[in-house]
Amino acid sequence: MADGAPGGPVLRLFVRLVRRPLLPAVRLWRRNIQLRVVAATLLMSLAVVLALGFVVIAQVSKGLLDAKEEAAQSQAAGGFAVAQEKANTPSAVDGPDATDNKVGRDASTWMNSLVKQLASGGQTAFEVVALGAGPDAGGQPSGPFVSGVKGARASGNVDPTASVPAALRRDVNHATGTFKTFSQIRYTAGSGDKAPEPALVVGKRLTDINGDPYDLYYLFPLTQEEESLNLIKVTIATAGVFVVVLLGAIAWLVVRQVVTPVRMAAGIAERLSAGRLQERMKVTGEDDIARLGEAFNKMAQNLQLKIQQLEDLSRMQRRFVSDVSHELRTPLTTVRMAADVIHDARVDFDPITARSAELLAGQLDRFESLLADLLEISRFDAGAAALEAEPIDLRDVVRRVIDGAEPLAEHKGTRIRVLGDTQPVIAEADSRRVERVLRNLVVNAVEHGEGRDVVVRLASAGGAVAVAVRDYGVGLKPGEATRVFNRFWRADPARARTTGGTGLGLSIAVEDARLHGGWLQAWGEPGGGSQFRLTLPRTADEPLRGSPIPLEPEDSRANRARAAAEAAGSQASPKAQQGPGRGDRSPIPPRSAVAGALPVPADPTALPGSGARVVARPADPDQAAADQVAGERAAGAEQSASAQEDGAGGR
């Protein structure tokens, strides 16, 4: 493994260099359906033409060779019969020495004359070769010398020993009958370097005029058959190329007629999605493509009408909310003045009337807050909210928020702790909006913390800053972390609003975070509290890639179970597995584990869309180890919907 490690970067670099020129072609292949269809048609056509060509060539070749073999065997059989007849009747052999009885009995002369006579009837249709009985591949005796014909004789400057295969000679020497094989006719040096020719060789064992055995071979050239087969191959190849190109062109034309309207529809759909609702397809004809275009145009027309209606309705709603909010300010101011007078004079009233005056003043405060929130929401809906960003230290903002929440915290018996405030946490942000977000988070944490500690963490890393507010109250049930930012949403409808909230605080907070280009995300587990995390870019208009603070706190049940499982030889106690009791102070992680005490790397999983996570509460403390798996599964389901993408809402 170690020896091959140095080659890894080199191999990856080589792969990248090879892939880089291919990327445009791969991208074109993926995006162009016409190219894929034409290429597939060409490949399939080529495969069919090749298969058909191989079959046709094989059949033609077999037919030519079968015909050649049949004719060659017939002609060779006649030659063998003539040769044997001449051996049995030597006087029949023509030649200048045929009348001389001594010469007529000379086997060598007789053999020369026989080869010439047999080859003269071929007229270049075949050649004749005579070999002595029992020679090896070199034409020499391969055993006890056999008297009679010695040496090798051939017509037409044929090299007899090189043209007749050794395997055929062995078959002829060791058996009776006629044998054939395919070989090449090779010529001697005196033939002018004539190239070898394919041939069919037919041989048989015969006897000469002295009764001694010898081998006679007929060599039939296959030059004409080879030329005919080559001509057929060229013809089939030419026709195949023409057919493949023609089929490719036909496929291109056919697919183009279908793809062009689809591409037109895709382009118009893109322009429709960009807001150009007046775009329509050009429809010609009455075929299926024309029907598709008509249906597309009708859909676009209906879509434009519906969107226009929704825009008008939304505009009317926003105008109504804005107008009502503005119109209510005048009578509300009058009612407020009258209520202040009554409230100041409540000491002169009887107890019931005095209490009514106090309730009136409190509800008027809530009414004014609701009107202010409605106006703010209407500005967000209308896109009129403006960001006044300037470099601020989030520690100062957190201190002001905590100072304002201290009276409520003292009333609830809650301590607010701040971690990670030893170093400046600077970001370009709108101080008023960030303070409003943090005020909502801290007040909600105190209200729902059930008297336990509230921990505020600050951290800065990379190009992001974050503030997390952690409480140890009732927490959130599965699915609630995605709805907590909805307008007027409440986790427990029966729960009283002791702080006089309007139900729009978190909705406005998430809009403020989005206006900064940041995230406002929630996590919670039943009975284990919740954590809200505000992440902002350190520089305005800088995209976020992560958050310095994990969304799930380190003291969650799943993280504690994971830490307990990783600790070798240690077992978590039942008390450590459960959440803190009402009378206990909330567990605070050690200083080294707190985000902000040391530089914290950005969380790569904290992306826009992974903003909500809820972990189910275990039925038994001993099952805390199983919470890790359940928590990871719940994370995959809950983080699919970001708190940024939800509507606004209050907790």
C-alpha positions in Angstrom: 0.0 0.0 0.0 2.8 2.4 0.9 4.8 1.6 -2.2 1.8 2.4 -4.4 0.9 5.6 -2.6 3.3 8.0 -4.4 1.8 7.0 -7.7 -1.7 8.0 -6.6 -1.4 11.8 -7.3 0.3 11.1 -10.6 -2.4 8.7 -11.6 -5.1 11.2 -10.6 -3.3 14.0 -12.5 -3.1 11.7 -15.6 -6.8 10.9 -15.3 -7.7 14.6 -15.1 -5.6 15.4 -18.1 -7.2 12.7 -20.1 -10.7 13.6 -19.0 -10.4 17.3 -19.5 -10.6 17.2 -23.4 -13.4 14.7 -23.2 -15.7 16.8 -20.9 -17.2 18.9 -23.8 -18.0 15.8 -25.8 -19.5 14.1 -22.7 -21.5 17.2 -22.0 -22.7 17.4 -25.6 -23.6 13.6 -25.5 -25.7 14.1 -22.3 -27.5 17.2 -23.5 -28.2 16.3 -27.2 -30.8 13.6 -27.7 -30.6 14.0 -31.4 -26.9 13.1 -31.3 -27.6 10.0 -29.2 -30.4 8.7 -31.4 -28.3 9.2 -34.6 -25.2 7.6 -33.0 -27.3 4.7 -31.8 -28.8 4.3 -35.3 -25.4 4.4 -36.9 -24.0 1.8 -34.5 -26.9 -0.6 -34.9 -26.9 -0.2 -38.6 -23.2 -0.8 -38.7 -23.6 -3.9 -36.6 -26.4 -5.2 -38.9 -24.3 -4.5 -42.0 -21.2 -6.2 -40.6 -23.2 -9.3 -39.6 -24.9 -9.4 -42.9 -21.6 -8.9 -44.7 -19.9 -11.7 -42.8 -22.7 -14.1 -43.6 -22.8 -13.2 -47.3 -19.0 -13.4 -47.7 -18.9 -16.7 -45.8 -21.6 -18.2 -48.0 -20.1 -16.9 -51.2 -16.6 -18.1 -50.2 -18.0 -21.5 -49.3 -19.8 -21.7 -52.6 -16.8 -20.8 -54.6 -14.5 -23.2 -52.8 -17.0 -26.0 -53.0 -17.3 -25.5 -56.7 -13.5 -25.3 -57.1 -13.0 -28.5 -55.0 -15.5 -30.4 -57.0 -14.0 -29.4 -60.4 -10.5 -29.9 -59.1 -11.2 -33.4 -57.8 -12.9 -34.4 -61.0 -10.0 -33.1 -63.1 -7.3 -34.5 -60.8 -9.1 -37.9 -60.9 -8.8 -37.9 -64.7 -5.2 -37.0 -64.5 -4.4 -39.7 -62.0 -6.1 -42.3 -64.3 -4.2 -41.1 -67.3 -0.9 -41.2 -65.4 -1.5 -44.7 -64.2 -2.5 -45.9 -67.6 0.7 -44.4 -69.1 2.7 -46.3 -66.5 1.0 -49.5 -67.4 1.6 -49.0 -71.1 5.0 -47.2 -71.5 4.7 -47.1 -75.2 1.9 -44.7 -74.9 4.2 -42.1 -73.4 5.1 -39.7 -76.2 8.6 -38.4 -76.5 11.6 -38.5 -78.7 13.0 -41.6 -76.9 9.7 -43.5 -76.8 10.8 -45.9 -79.5 14.0 -46.7 -77.7 13.2 -49.6 -75.4 16.0 -48.8 -73.0 15.1 -45.2 -72.8 11.4 -46.0 -72.4 12.3 -48.0 -69.4 14.2 -45.1 -67.8 11.8 -43.9 -65.0 13.4 -40.4 -64.7 12.9 -39.6 -68.3 9.5 -41.1 -68.3 8.5 -39.0 -65.3 9.7 -35.8 -66.9 7.7 -36.5 -70.0 4.6 -37.4 -67.9 4.7 -34.2 -65.9 5.0 -32.1 -69.1 2.2 -34.0 -70.8 -0.2 -33.7 -67.8 0.6 -30.0 -67.3 0.1 -29.1 -71.0 -3.6 -29.8 -70.8 -4.1 -27.4 -68.0 -3.4 -24.1 -69.8 -2.5 -22.4 -66.5 -5.5 -23.9 -64.9 -3.3 -26.2 -62.8 0.3 -27.3 -62.2 1.6 -30.8 -61.8 4.2 -32.0 -59.3 5.7 -35.5 -59.0 7.7 -36.5 -55.9 9.5 -39.7 -55.1 7.8 -42.0 -52.6 8.6 -41.5 -49.0 10.4 -38.1 -49.0 10.3 -35.8 -46.1 9.7 -32.1 -46.3 13.0 -31.6 -48.0 12.3 -34.0 -50.8 14.9 -36.6 -49.7 14.3 -40.2 -48.7 13.2 -40.6 -45.1 14.0 -44.2 -44.5 15.3 -47.1 -46.4 16.0 -46.0 -50.0 13.2 -46.9 -52.4 14.3 -47.6 -55.9 12.5 -45.9 -58.8 11.7 -42.2 -59.2 14.2 -40.0 -57.4 14.0 -36.3 -56.8 11.1 -33.9 -57.5 9.6 -32.7 -60.8 7.2 -29.8 -61.4 5.7 -27.8 -64.2 5.6 -24.0 -64.6 8.7 -23.2 -62.4 6.8 -24.4 -59.3 8.9 -25.2 -56.3 7.7 -28.8 -55.6 8.9 -29.3 -52.0 7.7 -25.8 -50.9 4.3 -26.0 -52.6 3.2 -29.4 -51.3 2.5 -29.3 -47.5 4.3 -31.9 -45.5 1.1 -33.0 -43.8 -0.5 -33.8 -47.2 2.6 -35.8 -48.2 2.5 -37.8 -45.1 -1.2 -38.6 -45.7 -0.4 -39.7 -49.3 2.6 -41.8 -48.2 0.7 -43.7 -45.4 -2.7 -44.3 -47.0 -4.3 -45.0 -50.3 -6.8 -42.8 -52.0 -6.9 -39.2 -53.0 -6.1 -36.4 -50.5 -6.5 -32.6 -50.7 -5.7 -29.5 -48.8 -5.3 -25.8 -49.2 -1.8 -24.3 -49.6 0.2 -21.8 -51.6 2.0 -22.3 -54.9 5.6 -21.1 -54.5 7.8 -20.6 -57.5 11.5 -21.0 -57.9 14.0 -18.2 -58.2 14.0 -18.4 -62.0 10.4 -17.4 -62.3 11.1 -13.7 -61.8 10.2 -13.4 -58.1 6.6 -14.4 -58.8 4.5 -14.0 -55.6 3.0 -17.1 -54.0 -0.6 -17.9 -55.0 -3.3 -19.6 -52.9 -4.1 -23.0 -54.3 -5.9 -26.3 -53.8 -3.5 -29.3 -53.8 -4.8 -32.8 -54.6 -2.4 -35.7 -54.4 -2.4 -39.5 -54.8 0.1 -42.4 -54.6 0.8 -44.0 -58.0 3.4 -46.4 -59.6 5.8 -45.6 -62.4 6.8 -47.7 -65.4 9.0 -49.9 -63.2 6.3 -50.5 -60.7 7.9 -48.2 -58.1 5.6 -45.9 -56.1 5.7 -42.1 -56.5 3.4 -39.2 -55.5 1.5 -37.2 -58.1 0.0 -33.8 -57.1 -2.3 -31.4 -58.9 -2.0 -27.7 -57.8 -5.1 -25.7 -58.7 -4.6 -21.9 -58.3 -7.4 -20.0 -56.5 -6.4 -16.6 -57.9 -9.7 -16.1 -59.8 -11.7 -17.2 -56.8 -9.8 -14.8 -54.6 -10.3 -11.9 -57.0 -14.0 -12.7 -57.2 -14.2 -12.8 -53.4 -12.3 -9.5 -53.0 -14.7 -7.9 -55.5 -17.6 -9.1 -53.5 -16.1 -7.8 -50.3 -15.5 -4.4 -51.8 -19.0 -4.3 -53.2 -20.5 -5.3 -49.8 -18.3 -2.8 -47.9 -19.3 0.0 -50.3 -22.9 -0.8 -50.1 -22.7 -1.2 -46.3 -21.1 2.2 -45.9 -23.7 3.8 -48.1 -26.6 2.1 -46.2 -25.1 3.1 -42.8 -24.7 6.8 -43.9 -28.2 6.8 -45.5 -29.8 5.3 -42.4 -27.9 7.9 -40.2 -29.1 10.7 -42.4 -32.7 9.4 -42.3 -32.5 9.1 -38.5 -31.1 12.6 -38.2 -34.0 14.0 -40.4 -36.6 12.1 -38.5 -35.3 12.9 -35.1 -34.9 16.5 -36.0 -38.5 16.8 -36.9 -39.4 15.6 -33.4 -36.5 17.2 -31.4 -36.9 20.7 -32.9 -40.3 21.4 -31.4 -39.2 19.9 -28.1 -36.2 22.2 -28.0 -38.5 25.1 -28.9 -40.8 24.1 -26.1 -37.9 23.8 -23.6 -36.6 27.3 -24.6 -40.1 28.8 -24.2 -40.5 27.0 -20.9 -37.3 28.5 -19.7 -38.4 32.0 -20.7 -41.8 31.4 -19.0 -40.0 30.5 -15.8 -37.9 33.7 -16.1 -41.2 35.7 -16.1 -41.8 36.2 -19.8 -45.3 34.9 -19.6 -46.3 36.1 -23.1 -44.1 33.6 -24.9 -45.9 31.0 -27.1 -44.9 28.2 -29.4 -45.4 28.5 -33.2 -47.9 25.8 -34.3 -48.0 24.6 -37.9 -50.0 21.6 -39.2 -52.4 19.2 -37.5 -50.1 16.3 -36.4 -49.1 15.2 -32.9 -46.4 17.9 -32.7 -49.0 20.6 -33.5 -51.3 19.2 -30.9 -48.4 19.4 -28.4 -47.8 23.0 -29.3 -51.4 23.9 -29.0 -51.6 22.2 -25.6 -48.4 23.9 -24.5 -49.7 27.3 -25.6 -53.0 26.7 -23.8 -51.1 25.7 -20.6 -48.9 28.8 -20.8 -52.0 31.0 -21.3 -53.8 29.5 -18.3 -50.6 29.7 -16.3 -50.2 33.4 -17.2 -53.8 34.0 -16.2 -53.5 32.2 -12.9 -50.2 33.9 -12.0 -51.7 37.3 -12.8 -54.7 36.5 -10.6 -52.4 35.4 -7.8 -50.2 38.5 -8.2 -53.3 40.7 -8.1 -54.6 38.9 -5.0 -51.2 39.0 -3.3 -50.9 42.7 -4.1 -54.4 43.4 -2.7 -53.6 41.4 0.4 -50.3 43.3 1.0 -52.0 46.6 0.3 -54.9 45.6 2.6 -52.5 44.7 5.5 -50.4 47.9 4.9 -53.5 50.1 4.7 -55.2 48.6 7.7 -52.0 48.9 9.7 -51.6 52.5 8.8 -55.3 53.3 9.2 -55.3 51.7 12.7 -52.5 53.8 13.9 -54.7 57.0 14.1 -57.5 55.5 16.3 -54.9 53.5 18.2 -53.1 56.6 19.1 -56.3 58.1 20.4 -57.1 55.0 22.3 -53.6 55.0 23.7 -53.8 58.5 25.0 -57.2 57.8 26.6 -55.9 54.5 28.1 -52.8 56.3 29.5 -55.0 58.8 31.2 -57.2 56.1 32.7 -54.1 54.0 33.6 -52.5 57.0 35.4 -55.7 57.6 37.3 -56.3 53.9 38.3 -55.4 54.6 41.9 -58.6 56.5 42.3 -60.7 53.6 41.0 -62.1 50.6 42.7 -60.0 47.4 42.4 -62.0 46.0 39.5 -61.9 49.1 37.4 -58.2 49.6 38.3 -57.4 46.0 37.1 -59.4 46.7 33.9 -57.3 49.8 33.3 -54.1 47.7 33.7 -55.4 45.0 31.3 -56.3 47.7 28.8 -52.9 49.2 28.9 -51.2 45.8 28.5 -53.4 44.7 25.6 -52.8 48.1 23.9 -49.1 47.5 24.2 -49.5 44.1 22.5 -51.8 45.7 19.9 -49.2 48.3 19.0 -46.5 45.6 18.8 -48.7 43.5 16.5 -49.3 46.5 14.2 -45.5 47.2 14.1 -44.9 43.5 13.2 -47.6 43.6 10.5 -46.1 46.7 9.0 -42.7 45.0 9.0 -44.1 41.9 7.4 -45.8 43.9 4.7 -42.5 45.6 3.9 -40.8 42.2 3.6 -43.6 40.9 1.4 -43.4 44.0 -0.8 -39.6 43.8 -1.1 -39.2 47.2 0.4 -37.1 46.2 3.4 -33.6 47.8 3.2 -30.4 46.7 4.9 -28.2 49.3 6.6 -25.1 47.2 7.1 -22.1 48.4 9.0 -19.3 46.7 10.9 -20.6 45.8 14.4 -19.4 43.6 17.3 -22.0 41.0 18.0 -20.9 40.9 21.6 -22.3 44.4 22.2 -25.6 43.4 20.6 -25.8 40.2 22.8 -25.1 42.3 25.9 -27.9 44.7 25.1 -30.3 41.8 24.4 -29.4 40.1 27.7 -29.8 43.3 29.6 -33.3 43.7 28.2 -34.2 40.1 29.0 -32.9 40.1 32.5 -36.2 41.1 34.2 -38.1 38.2 32.5 -35.2 35.8 33.3 -35.3 36.8 37.0 -39.0 36.3 37.0 -38.6 32.8 35.5 -35.7 31.9 37.7 -33.4 31.5 34.6 -29.7 32.3 34.3 -28.4 33.5 30.9 -24.8 32.5 30.2 -22.7 33.8 27.4 -19.8 31.8 26.0 -17.3 32.7 23.3 -17.3 36.4 24.1 -13.6 36.6 24.9 -12.7 37.6 21.3 -14.4 40.2 19.1 -17.0 38.8 16.7 -17.1 41.4 13.9 -19.5 41.3 11.0 -21.1 43.8 8.5 -24.7 43.7 9.6 -27.7 45.9 10.4 -27.5 46.3 14.2 -31.2 47.0 14.7 -32.3 43.9 12.8 -29.7 41.6 14.4 -30.7 42.8 17.8 -34.4 42.2 17.0 -33.5 38.6 15.9 -31.5 37.8 19.0 -34.1 39.4 21.3 -36.7 37.1 19.9 -34.5 34.1 20.3 -33.4 34.9 23.9 -36.9 35.8 25.0 -38.3 32.6 23.5 -35.6 30.6 25.2 -36.3 32.2 28.6 -40.0 31.7 28.2 -39.8 28.1 27.1 -36.8 27.1 29.2 -38.8 26.2 32.3 -36.4 27.9 34.7 -33.3 26.2 33.4 -30.2 28.0 32.1 -30.1 29.7 28.7 -26.7 29.5 27.0 -25.7 32.1 24.3 -22.7 31.1 22.2 -20.8 33.3 19.8 -18.2 32.1 17.3 -16.4 33.3 14.2 -14.6 31.2 11.7 -13.8 31.5 8.0 -16.1 34.0 6.4 -19.0 33.5 8.8 -20.1 34.5 12.4 -22.7 32.7 14.4 -24.8 33.2 17.5 -26.6 30.1 19.0 -29.2 30.3 21.8 -29.6 27.1 23.7 -32.4 26.3 26.2 -33.2 23.1 28.2 -36.9 23.3 28.3 -39.7 21.3 26.6 -37.8 21.2 23.3 -39.4 20.5 20.0 -41.2 17.5 18.7 -40.3 15.9 15.4 -41.4 18.1 12.5 -41.9 21.2 14.6 -38.4 22.7 13.8 -39.6 23.2 10.3 -42.8 24.9 11.3 -41.5 27.1 14.1 -40.9 29.9 11.7 -44.4 29.9 10.3 -46.5 33.0 11.0 -48.7 32.7 14.1 -47.5 29.1 14.7 -47.4 27.9 18.3 -46.0 24.6 19.6 -48.7 24.4 22.3 -51.9 26.3 21.4 -53.1 26.0 25.0 -49.9 27.7 26.3 -50.4 31.3 27.5 -48.2 34.0 26.1 -46.9 35.5 29.3 -44.7 37.9 27.4 -47.4 39.2 25.1 -45.9 37.9 21.9 -47.6 38.4 18.6 -46.7 35.2 16.9 -44.7 37.0 14.2 -41.3 37.3 16.0 -39.6 34.3 14.4 -41.2 35.0 11.1 -39.6 38.5 11.1 -36.4 37.1 12.4 -36.0 34.6 9.6 -36.7 37.4 7.1 -34.1 39.6 8.7 -31.6 36.7 8.5 -32.4 36.1 4.9 -32.0 39.9 4.2 -28.4 39.6 5.5 -27.8 36.6 3.3 -27.6 34.4 6.4 -29.4 31.5 8.0 -31.7 31.1 10.9 -32.0 27.4 11.8 -33.6 25.4 14.6 -32.9 22.1 16.3 -34.7 20.4 19.2 -35.5 17.2 20.9 -38.5 16.5 23.2 -37.7 17.1 26.8 -34.1 18.0 25.9 -34.5 21.7 24.9 -33.8 23.4 21.6 -31.2 25.5 19.9 -31.6 28.3 17.5 -28.6 29.3 15.4 -28.1 32.6 13.6 -25.3 32.5 11.0 -24.3 35.7 9.1 -21.6 36.3 6.6 -18.7 38.3 8.0 -18.7 40.5 4.9 -21.9 41.7 3.3 -22.9 39.9 0.1 -20.4 37.1 0.8 -22.0 33.6 0.3 -22.1 31.3 3.3 -20.4 27.9 3.1 -20.9 26.8 6.7 -21.4 27.8 10.2 -18.8 28.1 13.1 -21.3 26.5 15.5 -22.8 23.0 14.9 -26.6 23.1 14.7 -27.0 20.1 17.1 -25.4 21.0 20.5 -22.7 18.9 22.0 -24.8 18.1 25.0 -27.6 16.5 23.1 -28.6 13.0 23.9 -27.3 11.6 20.6 -23.9 13.3 21.1 -23.6 12.2 24.7 -24.5 8.6 23.7 -21.9 8.8 21.0 -19.2 10.1 23.3 -20.1 7.4 25.9 -19.8 4.7 23.3 -16.4 6.0 22.1 -15.0 6.1 25.6 -13.2 2.8 26.1 -14.2 0.9 29.2 -16.7 3.6 30.4 -20.4 3.3 30.7 -22.8 6.2 30.9 -24.8 6.4 34.1 -28.7 6.7 33.8 -28.5 10.2 35.1 -26.0 11.3 32.5 -28.2 9.8 29.8 -31.3 11.8 30.9 -31.9 15.5 30.5 -31.4 17.8 33.5 -34.1 17.9 36.1 -36.2 21.0 36.9 -34.1 21.7 40.0 -30.8 21.1 38.3 -28.7 23.7 36.6 -28.3 23.1 32.9 -25.1 21.2 31.9 -22.6 23.4 30.3 -19.9 21.8 28.1 -16.3 22.4 29.1 -14.6 25.6 28.0 -12.4 23.8 25.4 -15.6 22.3 23.8 -17.4 25.6 23.5 -17.6 27.1 20.1 -15.8 30.4 20.2 -13.3 29.6 22.9 -11.0 28.2 20.3 -11.1 28.6 16.5 -13.8 26.4 15.2 -13.8 25.1 11.6 -16.9 25.7 9.5 -19.5 23.1 9.6 -19.7 21.6 6.0 -23.1 20.2 6.6 -24.7 23.5 7.5 -26.0 24.3 4.1 -29.2 26.3 3.2 -31.8 23.5 3.5 -30.3 21.7 6.5 -31.8 24.1 9.0 -34.2 21.9 11.0 -33.5 18.9 13.0 -35.5 17.2 15.8 -34.5 14.1 17.6 -37.1 11.8 19.1 -37.1 11.2 22.9 -36.1 7.6 23.9 -38.6 5.6 26.0 -35.9 4.2 28.3 -32.6 5.9 29.4 -30.8 2.6 28.6 -31.7 3.1 25.0 -29.6 6.2 24.7 -27.0 4.5 22.6 -29.7 3.8 20.0 -30.5 7.5 19.8 -27.4 8.0 17.7 -28.8 6.0 14.8 -32.3 7.4 15.3 -31.0 10.9 15.4 -29.1 10.5 12.2 -32.2 9.1 10.4 -34.3 11.9 11.8 -31.6 14.4 10.6 -31.9 13.2 7.0 -35.7 13.7 7.1 -35.8 17.0 9.0 -32.9 18.7 7.4 -34.4 18.4 3.9 -36.5 21.5 4.6 -34.6 24.6 5.7 -35.9 27.0 8.2 -34.9 29.7 5.7 -37.2 28.3 3.0 -40.3 28.2 5.3 -42.7 31.0 5.7 -42.4 33.2 8.7 -43.9 32.4 12.1 -43.6 32.7 15.8 -42.9 30.4 18.7 
